Each structure stands twice: as C-alpha cells, then as structure tokens.
Amino acid sequence: MTTAVGFDLDLPWRKASSVALRPEPFGALVYHFGNRKLSFLKSTTLVAVVQALADHPSAAATLTACGVTEAQRPAYAKALADLARSQMIERRETP
Amino acid sequence: MTAVLPARPDRPVGGRLVDQFEYGLDAPICLTWELTYACNLACVHCLSSSGRRDPRELSTAEAEAVIDELQRMQVFYVNVGGGEPTVRPDFWHLLDYAIGHDVGVKFSTNGIKLDKARAAQLARTDYVDVQISLDGATAEVNDAVRGTGSFATATRALENLAEAGMKDFKVSVVVTRENAGQLDEFKALTDSYGAQLRITRFRPSGRGADVWDRLHPTQQQQRDLYAWLLANGESVLTGDSFFHLSALGEALPGLNLCGAGRVVCLIDPVGDVYACPFAIHEQFLAGNVRSPGGFQQVWQHSELFADLRNPQTGGACTKCAHFDACRGGCMAAKFFTGLPLDGPDPECVQGYGETALAGRDLQLATPRSHIDHSHTGPVRGQPTLLGIPSIPPAKICDESPLAGVELR
C-alpha cells in the first residue's frame, strides 16, 4: 500500500541511525543529530512502532505487531510518511 | 489540621501538543544556560543585568557535570549566553565538551572573540550554532543601545564567519521601537553574509525594565511586525517569542505558548535555575544545580515548576475570545511591568494591556530583581541612549599616544 505522499508501507524501514528518541508522558521527542530537526511522537503506540520498525519485514507488519487497528492505520501511515520526509526514519536495504 | 492543597489537574491523554506541553516535559526541549555575568558591553536593555563576573560562577568541573547530566536527560541542545559567554577562558573547552556529549550548542555572542581563527574553528565544528547579536541594522541605531563600536564588532564577526565558510549562522535581533522599522534592512544585511535572521521580543527583564517604556514597540509597530512575520515567517527565526501577536488573527508558526518551567528554563552562571531566561527574580527561582539531585531534581520536582505546569483556568484573559491564540502572553513581561500573571500581557494587541498598565496602582513599585551584575564604573563605548554623555578620556593620551602632538 502506497500513501498519497509516496510512503511505502510494504517496505522495510527503521529509525534513522542519527536519531534519538526521548520518552515523554505523551509519547516521545524525536531529535535528528544530523539536520537538528526536532519532532514529536504523539502517542506511546507510535513510539513503539518507530522503535520496532527495524524488527519487522515491513512497516505494515510493524503496525500489525504493535496492535494498530485497521481503522487507525491511515493515521499511522501518515505519521510514518511525515517521519520519513523529515528523515527521522529511513529505508532498510534488507527485509 | 493539615491544609488541603488544591489538587493539580491530571494530564489529558492525546489531544494537541500545545495542551500536553502545558503539563510540562520530563526534560526541557531547549534550555538556556548563561555561562557568565561578565560582559565587555553594557547594553541598556540587557535581560540579565550583566557586566561583572560573579565570583560564585560554576567552575569548569561543575559546568562539565551539568553537561553530563543534560546528556543523561537527553537535552539535545542548549542555548548558551551570558553575559558574553566567550569571555570565559574555558568557553571553547566547554563547547567541545558539550558537543562530545551529544549536547549541541547554540551560543549568542556580541562577536568580540570571533576573529578569523575562531571563525575557522567554528566552521569546522559540527553541531554548533552561532548567533551574533545586533539591535540595529545601522551602527547609529545599534550602538545607541549596545554601545559605540558594537556594530563594527558584530559585523566583523559576521564577515569572519562568512569568509570561513560557516553554515547557518544567525543574526539575532531584539525588536525595539528604534529598529522595528528596519526589518527589511536586517533581512538584507543578514542575507549579504549568507546568514539567517532571528528576531525576538524585547521584554522588560533585567536592565530592560529601565528602558522598556521608551523602547518597546508601539501598537502600530506590533501590527506591522505581525504582518511582516506572516509574509516572511518561514525564512526568519523567532524563538516562538511573538506568540502574543497571534491574537491579531492567524496564529504564527511555532509554539504559541508560554514555555516557562514547562518546556524551557534558565540555568544562570551561579547554577540557579529559573523558569525562563527573562525571569531572573527570586519568585521564579526553582533551585540550584549544585544542590543534591542536581538539575534533574530541580526540573522534575521543584514546587515552582509543578505550579507552572498547569493550564491557566482563571483570570481576565481566559474569558477573552483570543485566549486560545495568545494564551495570555508572556509571564515575565507581565511580572516586570507590575501586572497580574493571569491578566493581559502589557503589549496585548487587543489593547487590554494598555488599559491594565493605566490601571496600575502607582503607589506600588513594580517588582525588581535584586540580581544585578551591571558594571559599576564607566565602560568603553557605553551606550548613550539615555542621554548620558560619553566619558571623556582623563588624559589626552588615553585616547591615542599621538593625540594632540604636533608632528611637524
């Protein structure tokens, strides 16, 4: 499944290596040490998804593993697309 | 009998980030750290009343310990200032130490130490940002508030940074009545060095309280500034400091919220932790990094910060149609002009601030900070905004060894 902004849920992804997550009560702060961009993950489930991306063959599989329901998927796909655009998550070469 | 304290409301789940931020974070998003009260200048509007070094300032080892703690708390960058931070002999060491511990540094300087060699060093260093302070796009306007020669010092530093190939350095401007009409000139000047413009709000903090009536922008200038920000917003940084202008209509980009004690705070040169850089006053003092538990203990457990981490529910502003846009404005601006903290900002763009200022009980003195490190003697190039005549040299040769000498 490809979203409007070109983020492919069926590909393998991971948190970018120069990105740090800082847990917060509402979710997490995301900081990219390379481009110095700061972003926020607004739910603890999204934090779990970002952290688990590298352990699953695709972003879609990660959402399933983290218990994201069908109804919630479009919102999570958009959040991941935003993170990909700001280089907080990156494509993994091998599934 | 034990007094029953009003219960603090619980943090909501989900919702907007701005609502989450009102309940505070586990660590600041960005923290201002003033390394020294010493400064070569004597700007009339200095927010921290700087000038002389304080003998109790943190030692190199203590400053390193603070950096270690910020790394543990994952504070990803600090805004370093002063005083003039680069006059600390260990400034360059602490800069490297912070960067080496995943704490990025943005530092503000008047440029006094940024010669070609330092500019080249900075250009080679990743993860450092430099902001050169300039409060006039011309020497005339700048030097009236920052002191004679300070425009030349700042522009020399800008030249050195540009020549060294430094990327993304900033020109940092505090918007005043005198320079509010120069925004396009500031932009052009900044562009000419390949730098980025950062403009922030002038608050009545420190010595700024003494000149606020005379220097804070007029209502018309605020409306012009708002229009200028909407037109230039994406390419100009503001530190989200003009959120009080959002009550004019469309919200400005960034966080429209007072972050004091919630997402920002200040560590001053002696290690005292205040709710924000514009609130150096005992009423906003949360603790000291030298006390047991250090900075983390202060940030996470001080009573003051717990009190600030609540949404405002009472006061005149909460009944205003624009409250969701401006959130009542700046706490420090209200405090140092003697206005109630749950009422309008003194520069409220709906005009309620002027009414509140006019209604103040003039018998009551406005609160003043007892923390003052201003120079006590004359300072070279001292600004003359207040009409103080510059001090003539005591002897003619203090000016130049050849002054007055007839060479023929």
Interface residues (C-beta under 8 A of the other chain):
Chain A: A20 R22 P23 E24 P25 F26 L29 Y31 F33 R36 L38 F40 K42 S43
Chain B: R11 V13 G14 L17 Q20 Y23 L25 D26 A27 I29 Q74 F76 Y77 D102 G104 Y127
